[in-house]
Amino acid sequence: MDFKTHTCFKGHRHIASGSLPEIALAVKQARESGTDDPVVIFDNSTGRTIDIDTRGTDKEMQDRLAVLLGSDKSSGSEEDLPAATDKPQGRGRPKLGVTPREVTLLPRHWEWLATQPGGASVTLRKLVEEARRAGGEKEKMRKAQERAYCFMSAIAGDLPGYEEAIRALFANDREALNQYITAWPIDVREHTILLAFGHESPIAD
């Protein structure tokens, strides 16, 4: 699943998924249909709800949305900023993108590093890479649980087994989660599994 997309629900029924401009017209039509069901847009990267202004003509709505999305992109973030360039290195030294910074360690740490092959810098880089790999899967799971939780809280709070399903989600117990959401509307339960695990639930109607 592409988590950079958005999904729209009309009540408990999924009506559109895609980029925000792609689903905007479906959202507008659903809101103007006179339904009593709430029409809600979810950001699939976070599971949180967002809102767009659907007043006016289709073109007016799309123009407003284009301005909004353009301003979001132009605002930037720390992640968007170019990395600081390294100072020129001595002749013959390869450009590895290394940024020298101060590291404060206890004497016993320096003593241990001094005994490692390659020296302190090589060893520290290896330790950081190992920690990143070990923590990457945990962080991925945490984000998946958070986005699924936000979605479930917004749309399924009154459905049977909700509290049990939340506990199963954070216990990373997919079998139990599937069991507790069996009675949920199919679109809600499938999107829950998509956000939590990245693919559809095997539950059959």
Protein Blocks (a to p, Z undefined) as FASTA:
>chain_A
ZZkbccddehjacfbgcdfklmmmmmmmmmmnopabdcddddfknopacdddfehjfklm
mmmmmmmmmmmmmnopfklpccdddddddehiacehpacddddddfklmmmmmmpghijm
lmmmmmmmmmmmmmmmmmmmmmmmmmmmmmmmmmmmmgghklmmmmmmmnopaklmmmmm
mmpcfklmmmmmmmmnopacfbdZZ
